[in-house]
């Protein structure tokens, strides 16, 4: 007897079914079990490279990154069977500790909010966006494996520099 291939059904939200012979992972929202925030798909290689625990503990499943600052979860398995917290990682996560001046906002070039702040105090501006951009263009970054979010940090760096620019302008007025 031939087994028929039944389409998988999943839901992006409570009302919108996604039906596919093979479920398109990019169209499915995967929520963090701790805070219900939509997770960002992340390469398992990133998870493995940043964990400080034995890699025997990493299941062969898809993982997502939880960027919610108030949530203790950093990575979670889509099957719901596993979560990793910041304490399981080799380094702090900027999204989880954005108020901490010593956490890397850029892991590849070892740049902290304190570095940017100090540059503002000394020079009245920041060159960090240009420096990171130049490093990226020169092929010196490895964001996919060094940045806990598994993607380029330049957006985080730009946002922080913009925030500090506004704060500096407000302090001077």
C-alpha positions as CSV (number, residue, x, y, z in Angstrom):
1,X,0.0,0.0,0.0
2,X,1.3,3.4,-0.9
3,X,1.5,6.0,1.9
4,X,0.1,9.3,0.8
5,X,2.0,12.4,1.6
6,X,-0.2,14.5,3.8
7,X,0.5,18.3,3.7
8,X,1.8,19.7,7.0
9,X,-0.3,22.4,8.4
10,X,1.1,25.1,10.7
11,X,-0.2,28.5,11.7
12,X,1.6,31.8,11.5
13,X,-0.9,33.1,13.9
14,X,-4.2,31.8,15.2
15,X,-6.1,32.4,12.0
16,X,-3.7,32.0,9.0
17,X,-2.8,28.4,8.1
18,X,0.4,27.8,6.2
19,X,0.0,24.6,4.1
20,X,2.9,23.2,2.2
21,X,4.1,19.8,1.2
22,X,7.4,20.7,3.0
23,X,6.8,23.5,5.5
24,X,8.5,26.7,4.5
25,X,10.4,27.6,7.7
26,X,10.7,31.3,6.7
27,X,7.0,31.7,6.8
28,X,6.4,30.3,10.3
29,X,6.6,32.4,13.4
30,X,8.5,30.7,16.1
31,X,7.9,32.2,19.5
32,X,10.1,32.0,22.6
33,X,8.5,29.7,25.2
34,X,9.6,32.1,28.0
35,X,8.4,35.5,26.7
36,X,6.3,34.7,23.5
37,X,8.5,37.1,21.4
38,X,9.0,36.0,17.8
39,X,12.5,34.5,17.5
40,X,14.9,35.0,14.7
41,X,16.2,31.9,13.0
42,X,19.9,31.4,13.7
43,X,22.4,29.0,12.3
44,X,23.3,26.1,14.6
45,X,27.0,26.9,14.0
46,X,26.5,30.3,15.7
47,X,24.9,28.5,18.7
48,X,27.7,26.0,18.9
49,X,30.4,28.6,18.6
50,X,29.0,30.8,21.4
51,X,28.0,28.1,23.9
52,X,30.3,27.5,26.9
53,X,28.6,24.2,27.6
54,X,29.5,20.8,26.1
55,X,28.3,20.6,22.5
56,X,26.9,17.2,23.4
57,X,24.1,19.3,24.8
58,X,23.2,20.7,21.4
59,X,20.4,18.9,19.7
60,X,20.4,18.6,15.9
61,X,17.4,20.9,15.5
62,X,16.7,24.5,14.3
63,X,17.4,27.2,16.8
64,X,16.1,30.8,17.2
65,X,17.5,33.9,18.9
66,X,15.3,35.8,21.4
67,X,16.3,39.5,21.4
68,X,13.8,40.5,24.1
69,X,15.9,42.3,26.7
70,X,13.7,41.3,29.6
71,X,13.8,37.6,28.7
72,X,16.6,35.3,30.1
73,X,16.5,33.0,27.0
74,X,19.1,33.7,24.3
75,X,18.6,30.6,22.1
76,X,15.7,28.2,21.9
77,X,15.0,25.1,19.8
78,X,12.0,25.2,17.5
79,X,10.8,21.8,18.9
80,X,10.5,23.4,22.3
81,X,12.9,20.9,23.8
82,X,15.8,23.1,24.6
83,X,16.7,26.6,25.7
84,X,20.1,28.3,26.4
85,X,20.5,31.3,28.7
86,X,23.1,34.0,28.7
87,X,24.9,32.1,31.5
88,X,25.4,29.2,29.0
89,X,27.3,31.4,26.6
90,X,31.0,32.4,26.3
91,X,30.1,36.1,26.3
92,X,27.4,38.5,27.3
93,X,24.6,39.4,24.8
94,X,24.2,43.1,23.9
95,X,20.4,42.8,23.5
96,X,20.1,41.3,27.0
97,X,22.4,43.9,28.6
98,X,22.2,47.0,26.5
99,X,22.5,49.2,29.6
100,X,25.8,47.6,30.6
101,X,28.7,49.7,29.3
102,X,31.1,46.8,29.2
103,X,29.2,44.3,27.0
104,X,30.3,44.1,23.4
105,X,28.0,45.9,21.0
106,X,30.3,44.6,18.3
107,X,32.0,41.2,19.0
108,X,34.2,41.1,15.9
109,X,36.0,44.4,16.7
110,X,35.6,44.3,20.5
111,X,33.6,47.5,20.8
112,X,31.6,48.3,23.9
113,X,29.2,51.2,24.7
114,X,31.9,52.5,27.0
115,X,34.4,52.7,24.1
116,X,31.9,54.8,22.1
117,X,31.0,56.9,25.1
118,X,34.7,57.6,25.8
119,X,35.3,58.6,22.2
120,X,32.4,61.0,22.5
121,X,33.8,62.5,25.7
122,X,37.3,62.9,24.1
123,X,36.4,64.1,20.6
124,X,32.7,65.1,20.6
125,X,31.9,62.5,17.9
126,X,32.3,58.8,17.1
127,X,34.1,57.0,14.3
128,X,33.0,53.6,15.3
129,X,30.4,53.2,12.5
130,X,33.0,54.0,9.9
131,X,35.6,51.7,11.6
132,X,33.1,48.8,11.7
133,X,32.0,49.5,8.1
134,X,35.6,49.5,6.9
135,X,36.3,46.2,8.7
136,X,33.2,44.6,7.2
137,X,34.3,45.8,3.7
138,X,37.8,44.5,4.3
139,X,36.4,41.0,5.2
140,X,37.5,41.2,8.8
141,X,34.2,40.4,10.4
142,X,32.7,37.0,11.4
143,X,29.3,38.2,12.7
144,X,27.7,34.9,11.7
145,X,29.7,33.1,14.4
146,X,31.0,35.8,16.7
147,X,27.8,37.9,17.2
148,X,25.3,36.2,19.5
149,X,22.4,37.4,17.2
150,X,24.1,35.5,14.3
151,X,24.1,38.5,12.0
152,X,25.9,41.8,11.4
153,X,26.1,44.1,14.4
154,X,26.2,47.3,12.4
155,X,22.5,48.1,13.0
156,X,23.1,47.8,16.8
157,X,26.2,50.0,16.5
158,X,24.4,52.6,14.4
159,X,21.5,52.7,16.8
160,X,23.8,53.1,19.8
161,X,25.8,55.9,18.2
162,X,22.6,57.7,17.2
163,X,21.3,57.4,20.8
164,X,24.6,58.8,22.2
165,X,24.6,61.6,19.6
166,X,21.2,62.7,20.8
167,X,22.1,62.3,24.5
168,X,25.3,64.4,23.9
169,X,23.4,67.1,22.1
170,X,20.8,67.2,24.9
171,X,23.5,67.5,27.6
172,X,25.2,70.4,25.7
173,X,22.0,72.4,25.4
